[in-house]
Amino acid sequence: MRTLRLRHPAQLVPLAFLIGVAVGTALLALPVARAGPGGASGLEAVFTATSAICVTGLAVVDTPTYWSGFGEAVILVLIQVGGFGIMTLASLLSLLVARRLGLRTRLTAQAETRTLGLGDVRRVLIGVALFSLAFEAVAAVVLALRLATTYDESLGEAVYHGVFHAVSAFNNAGFALYSDNLIGFATDPVISITIAVAIIAGGLGFPVLFELRRELVSPSTWTLHTRIVVWMTLILLVTGTAAVTAFEWSNPETLGPLSVGGKLLAGFFQSVQPRTAGFNSLDYSEMNETTWLVTDVLMFIGGGPAGTAGGVKVTTVAVLAFIVMAEVRGDPTVHVHNRRLPAGAQRQAVSVIVLGLAVVAASTLALVAMSGENLDRVLFETISAFSTVGLSTGITADLPPEGKWLLIVLMFVGRVGTIALASALALRGRPILYRLPEERPILG
C-alpha cells in the first residue's frame, strides 16, 4: 500500500487549512458553542468555521446572538490562526520547541509568508508574530477605551469587544459582535479609523510592513514589490472613497442622512472594506448597483501578498497593467522603475487573474441557477466569498443549502488556492533546451 506523500510545500497549505476547518467545525457543532438550545447544524458549523479560518466574514447566522461566549472564542481563535497562516504558526511552534527549522518546514513557511530567501524565514516568523500581536493589542486598547467611555459598555465588555474586533480587523476577517455589524459607529472617527488602519496594515502584507519599518522615510530605497503595493493601495483607497461617496451621496438609505464629514468618513470606511475586511458601517443591501459594481472590482483585486488580505492581489493586477502598457508602447520587455519584469512573473499574473475570473464566472452562473437571486447580488456574493471579503447584500442566509456549500468551497479556494497556485507556478519553472518553430495566430 502506497503512502500519501506531499512533494511540494504548497500542498501542505490546503491540507493544514482543511484540518483547521474540521477542528473548527467540530467545536462549533458542540451544544456549548450555541447560545440557544441544542447545537448548530452541520452546515452552520462548517460554514462559520470556513469563513473564520479563511478570514472571510460571511455568516449564515447572527454572530452575537446565535453563538455563545465559547462559540465566539472559537471563531476568534480560528480568525487568528487563519490570518497568521496555519503553516506560519506551525513553523513558529517548531522553531520555539526545537530552536531550529528543517528544510521542509522552512520551505513550507516560505510558501505561506512569501519570503525571498530561506535564510529570512526564522526572522520573518518571529517578526510576524510580534508585529501581529503588538498591532492587535494597540488597536484593542483604543477600541476598548472608546467603547467604555463613549458607549457605556462595562470595562469587561469593552475589553472583550475591543480585542475581538481588533483581531478581526487586522486579520481582515470582518466578523463583528454587533447585529448591525458596525453601522452604529458609522460617524465615529475613533472606531472607524482604528479599524480601517488595522485592516490596511494587515492587508499590506508582512514583507512590506517589515520594509516600511526599516525604510519608511527613504522611499527611494524601497524594493519594487513595496513600491507597487503601497502605490496601488493608495490609488485604490482614493478612487474607492471617491466612487462610493459620489454614488451614495444622496441615497437616503446610506450616506444621505449624514453630515458632510460623516459622509466622507463612511465613504472612506467602505472603500477600505473591499480590501477583504468585510465590516460595514452602511447597509450594503440598500446601496446602488453602481456602488456594488465598484465594490466588486475592489474585492476582486484585494490587498497585498503575504498578508491577511484576499483577492488576486494588487501586485498581480499591477503586473497585468504593466504588461498592457508595454504592449501598447510596443516594448519588447516590461520595465517598471528601471527594473525588468521576468517573463515568469508575467505569466503567473495572467494565469492567476484568468483563473480567478473563470472561477467567479462559473460560480456566479451556478449560484444564480441554484438560488434564483438577482445577478447583481449573486455576483457580489460570489466575489466576496472568492476574495475572502465577507461583505454581503443580505442574501447569504437565504441561499439554498447547495448555494451555501458553493460559498464554502469558494472561501476555501480563495484563501488557499491563490497561495498554492502562485507558489506552485513560481517553483515549477524548468529549463527548456530547445525551441519550437514559431507561428502566430490572428488576434483581435
Sequence and secondary structure as in RCSB ss.txt:
>XXXX:A:sequence
MRTLRLRHPAQLVPLAFLIGVAVGTALLALPVARAGPGGASGLEAVFTATSAICVTGLAVVDTPTYWSGFGEAVI
LVLIQVGGFGIMTLASLLSLLVARRLGLRTRLTAQAETRTLGLGDVRRVLIGVALFSLAFEAVAAVVLALRLATT
YDESLGEAVYHGVFHAVSAFNNAGFALYSDNLIGFATDPVISITIAVAIIAGGLGFPVLFELRRELVSPSTWTLH
TRIVVWMTLILLVTGTAAVTAFEWSNPETLGPLSVGGKLLAGFFQSVQPRTAGFNSLDYSEMNETTWLVTDVLMF
IGGGPAGTAGGVKVTTVAVLAFIVMAEVRGDPTVHVHNRRLPAGAQRQAVSVIVLGLAVVAASTLALVAMSGENL
DRVLFETISAFSTVGLSTGITADLPPEGKWLLIVLMFVGRVGTIALASALALRGRPILYRLPEERPILG
>XXXX:A:secstr
       SGGGHHHHHHHHHHHHHHHHHTSGGGBSSSS   HHHHHHHHHHHHTT    SS HHHHB HHHHHHH
HHHHHHHHH HHHHHHHHHHHHHSS  HHHHHHHHHHH  S GGGHHHHHHHHHHHHHHHHHHHHHHHHHHHHHH
S   HHHHHHHHHHHHHHHHTT    SSTTTTGGGTT HHHHHHHHHHHHHHHH HHHHHHHHHHTT GGG  HH
HHHHHHHHHHHHHHHHHHHHHHHTT TTTTTTS HHHHHHHHHHHHHGGGTT   SS GGGS HHHHHHHHHHHH
H   TTSS  SS HHHHHHHHHHHHHHHHT SS EETTEE  HHHHHHHHHHHHHHHHHHHHHHHHHHHHH   H
HHHHHHHHHHHTT    SS TTTS HHHHHHHHHHHHIIIIIHHHHHHHHHH     S           
